[in-house]
């Protein structure tokens, strides 16, 4: 199966409808999970799912800048537990304040480029990781990163994150040959997005002890119930099969992927790494309705310890149906 078919079949195309741009009403009472404020997608969003090159962890391409190791943890607001198998898009400007994909008066010469954009699926801990650079700033906007969490085809949470101003500006100063525009002149209260509140949108920014550059972390609360994972199974797919979460998960040697067929058909399982490379295809042939399992053994298939996306494909007289989930191999 081609990469594009994987993305299309997983219900990842056509999810471009956005929530209203006004902020979700903030909750005044302190608690462990508060809905992330809703923000505009901005002038340079793009539908990342239209280009499968965006399914990746390292989104830098040839862009220079201080390395930023960004981790987002997605949790559900109903129980404050992690949501797995949801897709997270991120995009931001380069060190000079330019965005890929557009060419216009304030962003010239960037049409057709794809840098600093990408998406991943949350793992068993509700987390996604990206390797990128610390963004620069541009007139009217403080340094920021856009992100969108696709919980289902009918609901996505879209927001932005930023950083502690002294820490960020110190990094700019220490790397003045890269960030030639110097310190970010705006404050959070003067930025046209964060001026009405930013308490839940300040990501950490600390020197990395395990990677180059800086580590950054933000917990993102969206509507939903964690632990089980809402995922993106669509109604039409449910008429034909249900794909279960692998167990155990995480796993160290092998794991079982359960699924239930409601209609008979040809079954195929594909396994992808988070860089978007297909590593394994298991063809089960024609299977009858009922409960089934597929065993994945790390050593037997020569798979390294990391996160994977597994996709089940069912082909029958009615068409081709696909769904995917994330699994984690660990030692």
C-alpha positions as CSV (number, residue, x, y, z in Angstrom):
1,X,0.0,0.0,0.0
2,X,1.2,3.5,-0.9
3,X,1.7,6.1,1.9
4,X,-1.1,8.2,0.5
5,X,-3.5,5.3,0.7
6,X,-2.5,4.9,4.4
7,X,-3.3,8.5,5.2
8,X,-6.6,8.6,3.2
9,X,-7.9,5.3,4.5
10,X,-7.2,6.2,8.1
11,X,-9.8,9.0,7.9
12,X,-7.1,11.7,8.0
13,X,-8.1,13.5,4.8
14,X,-11.0,16.0,4.8
15,X,-10.7,16.8,8.5
16,X,-10.1,20.5,7.8
17,X,-13.1,22.0,9.5
18,X,-12.1,24.1,12.4
19,X,-13.7,25.2,15.6
20,X,-14.8,28.8,16.0
21,X,-11.9,31.2,16.5
22,X,-13.2,32.6,19.8
23,X,-11.6,31.1,22.9
24,X,-13.3,28.4,24.9
25,X,-14.7,29.8,28.1
26,X,-11.9,29.5,30.7
27,X,-12.7,27.7,33.9
28,X,-11.8,29.8,37.0
29,X,-11.4,26.9,39.4
30,X,-8.0,25.3,39.5
31,X,-7.9,21.6,38.6
32,X,-5.6,19.2,36.9
33,X,-7.0,19.5,33.4
34,X,-8.6,22.6,31.8
35,X,-9.6,22.8,28.2
36,X,-7.0,24.3,26.0
37,X,-8.1,27.7,24.8
38,X,-9.2,27.7,21.2
39,X,-7.3,30.0,18.8
40,X,-7.3,30.9,15.1
41,X,-5.5,28.7,12.7
42,X,-3.7,31.8,11.5
43,X,-3.0,32.9,7.9
44,X,-0.7,29.9,7.1
45,X,-2.5,26.7,8.2
46,X,-2.5,24.3,5.2
47,X,-4.2,20.9,5.5
48,X,-1.2,18.8,6.4
49,X,-3.0,15.5,5.5
50,X,-3.0,16.5,1.8
51,X,0.7,15.8,1.7
52,X,1.9,12.6,3.3
53,X,5.4,14.0,3.7
54,X,4.1,15.7,6.8
55,X,3.7,12.4,8.7
56,X,7.1,12.7,10.4
57,X,8.8,13.5,13.7
58,X,11.6,15.7,12.4
59,X,10.1,18.7,10.6
60,X,13.2,20.8,10.2
61,X,14.2,19.8,6.7
62,X,17.0,22.3,5.8
63,X,16.0,25.0,8.3
64,X,18.6,26.2,10.7
65,X,17.9,27.3,14.3
66,X,18.3,26.1,17.9
67,X,17.0,22.6,18.1
68,X,13.7,22.3,19.9
69,X,12.5,18.8,21.1
70,X,8.8,19.4,21.6
71,X,6.5,17.0,23.5
72,X,2.8,17.5,23.7
73,X,0.6,15.3,26.0
74,X,-3.1,15.1,25.1
75,X,-5.6,14.4,27.9
76,X,-9.4,14.2,28.0
77,X,-11.3,16.7,30.1
78,X,-13.8,14.2,31.4
79,X,-11.3,12.2,33.4
80,X,-7.9,13.9,32.9
81,X,-6.4,10.7,31.4
82,X,-4.3,10.4,28.3
83,X,-5.9,10.1,24.8
84,X,-4.1,7.8,22.5
85,X,-4.5,7.3,18.8
86,X,-5.4,11.0,18.1
87,X,-3.6,12.9,15.4
88,X,-1.7,16.1,16.3
89,X,-0.6,18.6,13.7
90,X,2.0,21.4,14.4
91,X,3.3,24.2,12.2
92,X,5.3,27.4,12.8
93,X,7.5,30.0,11.2
94,X,11.3,29.7,10.7
95,X,14.0,31.7,12.5
96,X,13.2,34.7,10.3
97,X,9.4,34.6,10.7
98,X,8.5,32.9,7.4
99,X,6.1,30.1,6.9
100,X,6.3,27.3,4.3
101,X,3.6,26.8,1.7
102,X,2.6,30.4,0.9
103,X,3.9,33.3,-1.1
104,X,2.4,36.7,-0.4
105,X,3.6,40.2,0.5
106,X,4.7,39.4,4.0
107,X,5.8,35.9,3.3
108,X,7.4,35.9,-0.2
109,X,9.0,33.0,-2.0
110,X,7.7,30.2,0.3
111,X,5.0,28.6,-2.0
112,X,5.4,24.9,-2.5
113,X,7.8,24.5,0.5
114,X,7.0,22.1,3.4
115,X,9.4,22.9,6.2
116,X,8.4,23.2,9.9
117,X,5.1,21.3,9.5
118,X,4.2,17.8,10.6
119,X,1.9,15.5,12.4
120,X,2.0,12.4,14.6
121,X,-0.4,10.1,16.5
122,X,-0.5,10.1,20.3
123,X,1.0,7.0,21.9
124,X,-0.2,5.0,24.9
125,X,0.8,7.9,27.2
126,X,-1.1,10.4,25.0
127,X,2.1,11.9,23.9
128,X,3.6,13.1,20.6
129,X,7.2,14.2,20.0
130,X,8.6,16.5,17.3
131,X,12.1,17.6,16.5
132,X,12.1,21.2,15.2
133,X,13.7,24.6,15.8
134,X,12.9,27.4,18.2
135,X,10.7,29.7,16.0
136,X,11.6,33.3,15.4
137,X,9.0,36.2,15.6
138,X,7.5,38.6,13.1
139,X,5.7,41.9,13.3
140,X,2.5,41.7,15.3
141,X,3.1,38.3,16.8
142,X,5.2,36.9,19.6
143,X,7.1,33.7,19.1
144,X,4.5,30.8,18.9
145,X,3.7,27.4,17.6
146,X,0.4,26.4,16.1
147,X,-1.1,22.9,16.9
148,X,-4.3,21.1,16.1
149,X,-5.6,17.9,17.8
150,X,-7.9,15.8,15.7
151,X,-10.0,13.8,18.1
152,X,-12.5,12.8,15.4
153,X,-13.7,14.0,12.1
154,X,-16.4,16.1,13.8
155,X,-14.2,17.6,16.5
156,X,-10.7,19.1,16.5
157,X,-9.1,21.4,19.1
158,X,-6.9,24.1,17.6
159,X,-4.6,26.3,19.6
160,X,-1.2,27.9,19.9
161,X,1.6,27.7,22.4
162,X,4.4,30.1,23.4
163,X,7.3,30.3,25.8
164,X,8.6,32.1,28.9
165,X,9.9,35.5,27.5
166,X,13.2,35.9,29.4
167,X,14.2,32.3,28.6
168,X,13.3,32.6,24.9
169,X,15.0,35.9,24.5
170,X,18.2,34.6,26.2
171,X,18.3,31.8,23.6
172,X,18.0,34.4,20.9
173,X,20.8,36.5,22.4
174,X,23.1,33.4,22.8
175,X,22.5,32.6,19.1
176,X,22.6,36.1,17.6
177,X,24.2,34.9,14.4
178,X,21.2,32.7,13.8
179,X,18.4,34.9,15.2
180,X,19.6,38.1,13.5
181,X,16.4,40.0,14.3
182,X,17.3,39.9,18.0
183,X,15.0,39.8,21.0
184,X,11.2,39.3,20.6
185,X,9.8,42.8,21.3
186,X,6.3,41.8,22.2
187,X,4.9,40.8,25.6
188,X,2.2,38.2,26.1
189,X,-0.3,40.9,26.9
190,X,0.5,42.9,23.8
191,X,0.2,39.9,21.4
192,X,-3.1,39.8,19.6
193,X,-3.7,36.1,20.4
194,X,-2.4,35.7,24.0
195,X,-3.6,39.1,25.3
196,X,-6.8,37.6,26.6
197,X,-5.1,34.8,28.5
198,X,-2.2,32.3,28.2
199,X,-2.0,30.4,31.5
200,X,-2.5,27.0,29.8
201,X,-0.4,27.8,26.7
202,X,3.1,28.4,28.1
203,X,5.3,25.5,27.2
204,X,8.4,24.6,29.2
205,X,11.8,25.5,27.7
206,X,14.8,23.9,29.3
207,X,18.3,22.8,28.1
208,X,18.1,19.2,27.0
209,X,20.0,16.6,28.9
210,X,19.6,13.8,26.4
211,X,19.4,15.6,23.0
212,X,20.8,18.7,21.4
213,X,19.2,22.1,22.0
214,X,16.2,22.6,24.3
215,X,13.3,20.4,25.5
216,X,9.8,21.8,25.6
217,X,6.6,20.3,27.0
218,X,2.9,21.2,27.2
219,X,-0.1,19.4,28.5
220,X,-3.1,19.9,26.2
221,X,-6.6,19.1,27.4
222,X,-9.3,18.5,24.8
223,X,-12.9,17.3,25.0
224,X,-13.2,13.6,25.5
225,X,-12.4,10.7,27.8
226,X,-8.9,9.5,28.1
227,X,-7.3,6.1,28.6
228,X,-9.6,4.3,26.1
229,X,-8.8,6.8,23.3
230,X,-11.6,8.2,21.1
231,X,-9.5,7.8,18.0
232,X,-10.8,8.4,14.5
233,X,-12.8,5.3,13.6
234,X,-15.6,6.4,11.3
235,X,-19.2,5.1,11.2
236,X,-18.8,3.4,7.8
237,X,-15.7,1.5,8.9
238,X,-17.6,0.3,12.0
239,X,-20.1,-1.4,9.7
240,X,-17.4,-3.7,8.5
241,X,-14.8,-4.2,11.3
242,X,-13.6,-2.9,14.6
243,X,-9.9,-2.6,15.3
244,X,-8.8,-3.1,18.9
245,X,-5.9,-1.7,20.9
246,X,-2.9,-4.0,20.9
247,X,-2.2,-5.8,24.2
248,X,0.0,-5.7,26.1
249,X,0.8,-2.0,25.4
250,X,3.6,-1.0,25.9
251,X,5.2,-4.4,25.1
252,X,8.8,-5.7,25.2
253,X,8.8,-8.9,23.2
254,X,5.5,-9.4,21.4
255,X,2.0,-7.9,21.3
256,X,-1.5,-9.0,20.0
257,X,-3.6,-6.9,17.7
258,X,-7.3,-7.9,18.1
259,X,-10.0,-7.1,15.5
260,X,-13.5,-8.1,14.8
261,X,-14.9,-8.5,11.3
262,X,-18.6,-7.8,10.7
263,X,-18.2,-8.6,7.0
264,X,-15.9,-11.1,5.4
265,X,-13.0,-9.9,3.2
266,X,-9.3,-9.8,2.5
267,X,-7.3,-8.6,5.5
268,X,-4.0,-6.9,5.5
269,X,-2.0,-5.3,8.4
270,X,0.6,-2.7,7.8
271,X,3.1,-1.3,10.4
272,X,4.6,2.1,10.1
273,X,7.2,4.0,12.1
274,X,6.6,7.5,13.2
275,X,8.9,8.8,10.4
276,X,6.2,7.6,8.0
277,X,8.1,4.5,6.7
278,X,6.3,1.3,6.2
279,X,8.2,-1.5,7.9
280,X,5.9,-4.5,7.8
281,X,3.0,-5.9,5.8
282,X,1.1,-9.0,7.0
283,X,-1.5,-10.5,4.6
284,X,-4.1,-12.7,6.2
285,X,-6.1,-13.4,3.1
286,X,-9.8,-14.0,3.2
287,X,-11.3,-14.1,6.7
288,X,-14.8,-14.7,7.8
289,X,-16.9,-12.6,10.3
290,X,-15.8,-12.9,13.9
291,X,-13.0,-12.2,16.3
292,X,-9.4,-12.4,15.1
293,X,-5.9,-11.6,16.3
294,X,-2.5,-10.9,14.7
295,X,0.7,-11.4,16.7
296,X,3.6,-9.0,16.3
297,X,6.9,-10.3,17.5
298,X,9.7,-7.7,17.6
299,X,12.6,-10.2,17.1
300,X,10.8,-12.2,14.5
301,X,10.2,-9.2,12.3
302,X,13.5,-7.4,13.2
303,X,11.7,-4.3,14.6
304,X,13.5,-1.9,16.9
305,X,12.1,-0.5,20.1
306,X,10.0,2.6,19.3
307,X,6.5,3.8,18.6
308,X,4.5,2.4,15.7
309,X,1.3,3.0,13.9
310,X,-0.5,-0.2,12.8
311,X,-3.2,-0.1,10.2
312,X,-5.8,-2.8,9.4
313,X,-7.2,-2.9,5.9
314,X,-10.3,-4.9,4.9
315,X,-11.2,-5.3,1.2
316,X,-14.6,-6.8,0.2
317,X,-17.3,-6.3,-2.4
318,X,-18.4,-3.1,-0.8
319,X,-15.0,-1.4,-0.9
320,X,-11.8,-0.9,1.0
321,X,-11.9,0.1,4.7
322,X,-9.0,1.0,7.0
323,X,-8.3,2.1,10.5
324,X,-5.1,2.6,12.5
325,X,-3.8,2.9,16.1
326,X,-0.5,3.6,17.8
327,X,1.5,1.0,19.8
328,X,4.6,1.3,21.8
329,X,7.5,-1.2,22.0
330,X,9.8,-0.7,25.0
331,X,12.4,-2.6,27.0
